[in-house]
Amino acid sequence: MTTLAEQAAVGGEKPEGPRPDLGDPSFWQLPHAERLRAFALLRQWDAPQYFVEREKGRGRRERGFHALVTHADVVEASRNPEVFASAPGATTPEPARWVRALFGDSLVNLDGPLHAQLRRIVSRSFTPRILGRTEEDIRAVAARIVDDVLADGGAGAVLSDRPGDFVTAVASRMPFEVICNLMGIPEKERPAILGQVNRASGDTGVARAARDRFRMPGKGLRALASMQGMVADLGRERRKNPTDDLVSMLVSADVDGQALTDRQLGAFFSLLMVAGVETTRNAIAHGLDLLTRHPEQRALLMEDFDRYADGATEEIVRHSTPIIQFRRTLTRDHRMNGHTFRKGDKAVLFYASANRDETVFTDPDAFDITRSPNPHVGYGGGGPHYCLGTYLAKQEMKALFRELLTRAPDLRATAAPVLVPSNFDNRVRSMPYAVGKG
């Protein structure tokens, strides 16, 4: 099979022809396959390419960024946080100072001792008892979702106003219900939170008309404020009357006297709900699409689920790469793999490109659940910012696909997923599906 890189390469260290412009918002409106061809072309250059961003804000122009598109560059930068810092912001665009002051810094935007402290508090809160109960809950949630799918016959009425939409009927429900149960979110609060999650994430990295770019961030910030206010109230209640949920653990001091403040709890909850729900939802939706388009891989998985489930979840994440990129800021002059960066430079780690690097992955454009080894960077390239929710996401995907393939073996996508144009995540807006044989 001819890879996208082989199609794109035209010889020499610097390919001929026009260079794709990752800084142009119109690039992210291109079809997914066309963007992958562009990344394959950029990997043929002998150094990271620099792009000027088109967006302007409050009278100042973005300085642009160096695009890290090879697996080696992404991994090395990820594992060198002293030089490639997440602060002041890992997302695109970077959060404004007043937003950080109002809402607090998310884990993804922190470095050094403070990041380590907060991550330690969160990690210690995932006790064996909580993890064991969560694993049981994941299986129960997956079974309920499939119960509803079978009862509904694929009409997708559950939590959905778009008939037959797999995203809202199935993919979104799995991570949302699991995280709400884990955190101890009251049932009555959940419908409002689901709407806030959708509004908060609706404009992240999305290319849209100028009038919408001014209007949408306000909606997202109001949604974040609502979510953080709700969980802060819950945290204060749990300090007085602790239960066995995760919020109680996070706000209760451990043996070192460390616990999350209300603002830290709010920032963590927002990250968990927006990042945790969105990324897993998209991975699940892409997973069904891939298994539908590759029936031989689906048959292999169904033949021996326990044998191939781990490989399937890893390959789904590699092939779809739910998070396209994160941004880093150079803390000092630095030379990496023959390229010189200057203090203050911005570098963007393109996981979507690294996961198709033909120097690391044999036949990288193929979907192969037996791929081994599979050193993808779908959860990050290692280092202190490796995704904290990796274990949870894997368990959710395996539990749901086990239920779907066992109890609804003919469930399939009936059309390609509708993707949201974004330079941040590989987001699926909707995808029609059916339960019976086609």
C-alpha positions as CSV (number, residue, x, y, z in Angstrom):
1,M,0.0,0.0,0.0
2,T,1.3,3.5,-0.9
3,T,1.5,5.7,2.2
4,L,0.4,9.4,2.2
5,A,4.0,10.3,2.8
6,E,5.1,8.4,-0.3
7,Q,2.4,10.2,-2.3
8,A,3.5,13.6,-1.0
9,A,7.3,13.2,-1.2
10,V,8.8,14.5,-4.4
11,G,12.5,13.9,-3.6
12,G,15.1,15.8,-1.8
13,E,15.2,17.2,1.7
14,K,12.8,20.0,0.8
15,P,9.9,18.9,-1.3
16,E,8.9,21.0,-4.2
17,G,5.6,22.8,-4.7
18,P,3.6,25.0,-2.4
19,R,4.1,24.5,1.3
20,P,0.9,23.8,3.3
21,D,0.1,26.7,5.6
22,L,-1.0,25.4,9.0
23,G,-1.4,29.0,10.2
24,D,-4.2,29.7,7.8
25,P,-7.6,29.0,9.3
26,S,-8.8,27.8,5.8
27,F,-6.4,24.9,6.1
28,W,-8.5,23.4,8.9
29,Q,-11.6,23.6,6.7
30,L,-10.0,21.1,4.3
31,P,-11.1,17.4,4.3
32,H,-9.4,15.3,6.9
33,A,-7.5,13.2,4.3
34,E,-6.2,16.3,2.6
35,R,-4.8,17.6,5.8
36,L,-3.1,14.2,6.5
37,R,-1.4,14.5,3.0
38,A,-0.2,18.0,4.0
39,F,1.3,16.7,7.2
40,A,3.0,13.9,5.2
41,L,4.5,16.5,3.0
42,L,5.7,18.6,6.0
43,R,7.4,15.6,7.5
44,Q,9.7,15.5,4.4
45,W,11.3,18.8,5.3
46,D,14.6,18.6,7.1
47,A,13.5,21.0,9.9
48,P,10.3,22.1,11.7
49,Q,8.5,24.8,9.6
50,Y,7.5,28.2,10.9
51,F,4.0,29.5,10.3
52,V,2.5,32.9,11.0
53,E,-1.0,32.7,12.5
54,R,-3.6,34.7,10.8
55,E,-5.7,35.5,13.8
56,K,-5.3,38.9,15.6
57,G,-6.7,39.8,19.0
58,R,-7.0,43.0,21.0
59,G,-4.6,44.8,18.6
60,R,-1.8,42.4,18.7
61,R,-0.6,39.8,16.2
62,E,0.2,36.3,17.1
63,R,3.9,35.6,16.7
64,G,3.4,32.3,14.9
65,F,4.7,28.9,15.7
66,H,7.2,26.1,14.8
67,A,5.3,23.0,13.7
68,L,6.6,19.8,15.2
69,V,5.3,17.1,12.9
70,T,7.6,14.1,13.3
71,H,7.2,11.5,16.0
72,A,10.8,12.1,17.3
73,D,10.3,15.8,17.7
74,V,6.9,15.5,19.4
75,V,8.3,12.9,21.9
76,E,11.5,14.8,22.7
77,A,9.6,18.1,23.3
78,S,7.0,16.3,25.4
79,R,9.7,14.9,27.6
80,N,11.6,18.1,28.1
81,P,9.1,20.4,29.9
82,E,11.9,22.5,31.4
83,V,12.5,23.9,27.9
84,F,9.1,23.3,26.2
85,A,6.7,24.7,28.8
86,S,3.0,24.4,28.8
87,A,2.6,27.8,30.5
88,P,1.2,30.3,29.7
89,G,-1.2,28.1,27.7
90,A,-1.1,24.7,25.9
91,T,-4.3,25.3,23.9
92,T,-4.8,27.4,20.8
93,P,-5.5,30.2,21.3
94,E,-3.8,30.6,24.6
95,P,-6.1,31.6,27.4
96,A,-6.0,35.4,28.2
97,R,-4.5,36.5,31.5
98,W,-7.8,37.6,32.8
99,V,-9.4,34.3,32.0
100,R,-6.6,32.5,33.9
101,A,-7.0,34.9,36.8
102,L,-10.7,34.4,37.0
103,F,-10.9,30.6,36.4
104,G,-7.5,29.4,37.6
105,D,-5.0,27.5,35.6
106,S,-5.8,24.0,34.3
107,L,-3.3,21.2,34.8
108,V,-2.6,21.3,31.1
109,N,-1.3,24.9,31.4
110,L,1.0,24.4,34.4
111,D,4.6,23.3,34.8
112,G,7.1,22.5,37.5
113,P,6.3,22.1,41.2
114,L,2.7,23.4,41.1
115,H,1.8,21.0,38.3
116,A,3.4,18.1,40.1
117,Q,1.6,19.0,43.4
118,L,-1.8,19.2,41.8
119,R,-1.3,16.0,39.8
120,R,-0.1,14.3,42.9
121,I,-3.3,15.3,44.8
122,V,-5.5,14.0,41.9
123,S,-3.5,10.8,41.5
124,R,-3.7,10.0,45.2
125,S,-7.4,10.5,45.2
126,F,-7.8,7.6,42.8
127,T,-7.6,5.0,45.5
128,P,-7.9,1.3,44.8
129,R,-11.4,1.4,46.2
130,I,-12.5,4.2,43.9
131,L,-10.8,2.6,40.9
132,G,-12.5,-0.8,41.6
133,R,-15.9,0.8,42.0
134,T,-15.3,2.9,38.8
135,E,-14.5,-0.2,36.8
136,E,-17.7,-1.9,37.9
137,D,-19.6,1.3,37.1
138,I,-18.0,1.5,33.6
139,R,-19.3,-2.0,32.8
140,A,-22.8,-1.1,34.2
141,V,-23.0,2.1,32.2
142,A,-21.9,0.4,29.0
143,A,-24.6,-2.3,29.5
144,R,-27.3,0.4,30.1
145,I,-26.4,2.2,27.0
146,V,-26.7,-0.9,24.9
147,D,-30.0,-1.8,26.6
148,D,-31.3,1.6,25.4
149,V,-29.9,1.1,21.9
150,L,-31.5,-2.3,21.5
151,A,-34.8,-1.1,23.0
152,D,-34.7,2.0,20.7
153,G,-33.8,0.0,17.6
154,G,-31.1,2.5,16.6
155,A,-33.4,5.5,16.5
156,G,-31.1,7.3,18.9
157,A,-33.7,9.0,20.9
158,V,-31.7,8.8,24.2
159,L,-30.2,12.2,25.0
160,S,-30.6,13.1,21.3
161,D,-32.7,15.3,19.2
162,R,-31.1,14.0,16.0
163,P,-32.6,10.6,15.2
164,G,-30.0,7.9,14.6
165,D,-27.0,9.9,15.8
166,F,-24.4,7.6,17.4
167,V,-22.6,10.5,19.0
168,T,-25.4,11.7,21.2
169,A,-27.1,8.3,21.7
170,V,-24.0,6.3,22.5
171,A,-20.6,7.9,22.3
172,S,-21.3,11.0,24.5
173,R,-23.2,9.1,27.1
174,M,-20.4,6.7,28.0
175,P,-17.7,9.2,29.3
176,F,-20.3,11.7,30.6
177,E,-22.2,9.2,32.8
178,V,-19.0,7.6,34.1
179,I,-17.4,10.9,35.1
180,C,-20.6,12.2,36.7
181,N,-20.9,9.0,38.7
182,L,-17.2,9.1,39.7
183,M,-17.4,12.7,40.9
184,G,-20.7,12.2,42.6
185,I,-22.6,14.8,40.6
186,P,-26.3,14.8,41.5
187,E,-28.7,13.5,38.8
188,K,-30.7,16.8,38.8
189,E,-27.5,18.8,37.8
190,R,-26.5,16.6,34.9
191,P,-28.7,17.8,32.1
192,A,-27.5,21.4,32.7
193,I,-23.9,20.3,32.9
194,L,-24.1,18.4,29.6
195,G,-25.3,21.5,27.9
196,Q,-22.5,23.5,29.5
197,V,-19.9,21.0,28.4
198,N,-21.1,21.3,24.8
199,R,-21.1,25.1,25.0
200,A,-17.7,25.3,26.7
201,S,-16.0,23.1,24.1
202,G,-17.9,24.4,21.1
203,D,-15.4,27.0,19.9
204,T,-12.1,25.4,20.9
205,G,-9.8,25.6,17.9
206,V,-12.7,26.0,15.5
207,A,-12.4,28.1,12.3
208,R,-15.5,30.2,11.8
209,A,-16.7,33.6,10.6
210,A,-15.4,36.7,12.4
211,R,-18.8,37.5,14.0
212,D,-19.0,34.1,15.5
213,R,-15.5,34.2,16.8
214,F,-16.5,37.2,18.9
215,R,-19.8,35.7,20.1
216,M,-18.9,32.1,20.9
217,P,-16.1,32.6,23.5
218,G,-18.5,34.5,25.7
219,K,-20.9,31.5,25.7
220,G,-18.0,29.1,26.5
221,L,-16.8,31.2,29.4
222,R,-20.2,31.5,30.9
223,A,-20.6,27.7,30.6
224,L,-17.2,27.2,32.4
225,A,-18.3,29.6,35.1
226,S,-21.5,27.7,35.7
227,M,-19.8,24.4,35.9
228,Q,-17.1,25.7,38.2
229,G,-19.7,27.3,40.5
230,M,-21.7,24.1,40.7
231,V,-18.7,21.9,41.6
232,A,-17.4,24.5,44.1
233,D,-20.7,24.3,45.9
234,L,-20.5,20.5,45.8
235,G,-16.9,20.7,47.1
236,R,-18.0,22.8,50.1
237,E,-20.8,20.4,50.9
238,R,-18.4,17.4,50.7
239,R,-15.9,19.1,53.1
240,K,-18.7,19.2,55.7
241,N,-20.3,15.9,54.8
242,P,-17.8,13.7,52.9
243,T,-19.0,10.6,51.0
244,D,-17.0,8.0,49.0
245,D,-16.9,9.9,45.7
246,L,-14.0,11.6,44.0
247,V,-14.9,15.1,45.0
248,S,-14.8,14.2,48.7
249,M,-11.3,12.8,48.2
250,L,-10.1,15.8,46.2
251,V,-11.2,18.3,48.8
252,S,-10.1,16.3,51.9
253,A,-6.6,16.8,53.1
254,D,-4.2,13.9,52.7
255,V,-1.4,12.8,55.0
256,D,0.6,15.8,53.8
257,G,-2.2,18.2,54.4
258,Q,-2.8,18.8,50.7
259,A,-6.2,19.2,49.1
260,L,-7.7,21.1,46.2
261,T,-9.1,24.6,46.8
262,D,-12.5,25.5,45.4
263,R,-10.9,27.2,42.3
264,Q,-8.5,24.3,41.7
265,L,-11.4,21.8,42.0
266,G,-13.4,23.9,39.5
267,A,-10.5,24.0,37.0
268,F,-10.0,20.2,37.4
269,F,-13.7,19.5,37.0
270,S,-13.8,21.6,33.8
271,L,-10.8,19.8,32.4
272,L,-12.3,16.4,33.3
273,M,-15.7,17.2,31.8
274,V,-14.6,19.0,28.7
275,A,-11.4,17.1,27.9
276,G,-12.4,13.8,29.3
277,V,-15.9,13.7,27.7
278,E,-14.9,15.2,24.4
279,T,-11.8,13.1,23.7
280,T,-13.4,9.7,24.7
281,R,-16.6,10.6,22.9
282,N,-14.7,11.3,19.7
283,A,-12.5,8.2,20.0
284,I,-15.6,6.0,20.4
285,A,-17.3,7.6,17.4
286,H,-14.2,7.2,15.2
287,G,-13.9,3.7,16.5
288,L,-17.3,2.7,15.2
289,D,-16.6,4.4,11.9
290,L,-13.2,2.5,11.5
291,L,-14.7,-0.8,12.4
292,T,-17.5,-0.3,9.9
293,R,-15.1,0.7,7.1
294,H,-12.8,-2.2,7.9
295,P,-15.0,-5.3,8.3
296,E,-12.0,-7.6,8.4
297,Q,-10.7,-5.9,11.5
298,R,-14.1,-5.9,13.1
299,A,-14.4,-9.7,12.4
300,L,-11.0,-10.2,14.0
301,L,-12.0,-8.3,17.1
302,M,-15.3,-10.1,17.4
303,E,-13.6,-13.5,16.9
304,D,-11.5,-13.0,20.1
305,F,-12.4,-9.8,21.9
306,D,-10.2,-10.4,24.9
307,R,-7.1,-11.0,22.7
308,Y,-7.5,-8.0,20.5
309,A,-9.3,-5.4,22.6
310,D,-6.2,-3.7,23.9
311,G,-4.7,-3.5,20.4
312,A,-8.0,-2.2,19.0
313,T,-8.3,0.6,21.5
314,E,-4.7,1.7,20.9
315,E,-5.1,1.6,17.1
316,I,-8.4,3.5,17.2
317,V,-6.7,6.3,19.2
318,R,-3.6,6.3,16.9
319,H,-5.6,6.3,13.7
320,S,-8.1,9.0,14.8
321,T,-5.9,11.0,17.2
322,P,-8.7,12.8,19.1
323,I,-6.4,15.7,20.1
324,I,-4.7,17.1,17.1
325,Q,-2.2,19.3,18.9
326,F,-1.0,21.1,22.0
327,R,1.2,24.2,22.2
328,R,4.5,24.8,24.0
329,T,6.5,27.9,24.8
330,L,10.3,27.9,24.8
331,T,11.8,28.9,28.1
332,R,15.3,29.4,26.7
333,D,17.3,29.1,23.5
334,H,17.5,25.5,22.6
335,R,18.7,23.2,19.8
336,M,16.8,20.0,19.0
337,N,17.4,17.6,16.2
338,G,19.5,20.1,14.3
339,H,17.0,23.0,14.6
340,T,17.5,26.1,16.8
341,F,14.6,27.6,18.8
342,R,14.8,30.9,20.6
343,K,13.5,31.8,24.0
344,G,9.8,32.8,23.8
345,D,9.2,30.9,20.5
346,K,6.0,28.9,20.2
347,A,6.1,25.2,19.2
348,V,3.0,23.2,18.3
349,L,3.1,19.5,18.9
350,F,1.1,17.9,16.1
351,Y,0.1,14.5,17.5
352,A,-2.0,13.8,14.4
353,S,1.1,14.0,12.2
354,A,3.4,12.1,14.6
355,N,0.9,9.2,14.7
356,R,1.3,8.8,10.9
357,D,5.1,9.0,10.9
358,E,6.3,6.4,8.3
359,T,9.7,6.2,10.0
360,V,7.9,4.8,13.1
361,F,4.8,3.0,11.9
362,T,4.7,0.5,9.1
363,D,2.0,1.3,6.6
364,P,0.8,4.2,8.9
365,D,-2.4,4.9,7.0
366,A,-3.7,1.4,7.5
367,F,-6.1,0.5,10.4
368,D,-4.6,-2.6,12.0
369,I,-5.7,-3.7,15.4
370,T,-2.8,-6.2,15.6
371,R,-0.2,-3.4,15.2
372,S,2.7,-4.1,17.5
373,P,4.5,-2.2,18.7
374,N,2.3,0.8,18.6
375,P,4.1,3.8,20.2
376,H,1.4,6.3,19.3
377,V,1.2,9.7,21.0
378,G,-2.6,9.9,21.2
379,Y,-2.4,10.4,24.9
380,G,0.6,12.6,24.7
381,G,4.3,12.0,24.0
382,G,5.2,11.1,27.6
383,G,6.6,13.3,30.3
384,P,4.7,15.0,33.1
385,H,1.7,15.9,30.9
386,Y,0.9,12.4,29.7
387,C,-2.9,12.2,29.8
388,L,-4.1,11.6,33.4
389,G,-7.3,10.0,32.1
390,T,-5.7,7.4,29.9
391,Y,-6.7,4.4,32.0
392,L,-10.2,5.6,32.3
393,A,-10.6,6.2,28.6
394,K,-9.3,2.8,27.7
395,Q,-11.6,1.0,30.1
396,E,-14.6,2.9,28.8
397,M,-13.8,2.1,25.2
398,K,-13.2,-1.6,25.8
399,A,-16.4,-2.0,28.0
400,L,-18.6,-0.2,25.4
401,F,-17.3,-2.0,22.4
402,R,-17.5,-5.4,24.2
403,E,-21.2,-4.7,24.8
404,L,-21.9,-3.4,21.3
405,L,-20.1,-6.2,19.4
406,T,-21.5,-8.9,21.7
407,R,-25.1,-7.8,22.0
408,A,-25.5,-5.7,18.8
409,P,-23.1,-7.4,16.4
410,D,-24.7,-5.8,13.3
411,L,-24.5,-2.2,14.7
412,R,-22.7,0.0,12.2
413,A,-22.2,3.5,11.0
414,T,-24.4,4.2,8.0
415,A,-22.5,7.2,6.7
416,A,-19.2,9.0,7.3
417,P,-19.0,11.0,10.5
418,V,-19.7,14.8,10.2
419,L,-16.5,16.4,11.5
420,V,-16.2,19.9,13.0
421,P,-13.5,22.0,11.3
422,S,-10.9,22.4,14.1
423,N,-7.2,22.7,14.6
424,F,-7.4,21.4,18.1
425,D,-9.4,18.1,18.1
426,N,-10.7,15.6,15.6
427,R,-14.2,16.2,16.7
428,V,-17.3,14.3,15.5
429,R,-20.4,16.4,15.4
430,S,-22.7,13.5,14.4
431,M,-22.7,10.1,12.8
432,P,-25.8,8.1,11.7
433,Y,-26.0,4.5,12.7
434,A,-28.2,1.5,12.6
435,V,-28.5,-1.7,14.6
436,G,-29.9,-4.3,12.2
437,K,-28.2,-5.8,9.1
438,G,-27.9,-3.4,6.2
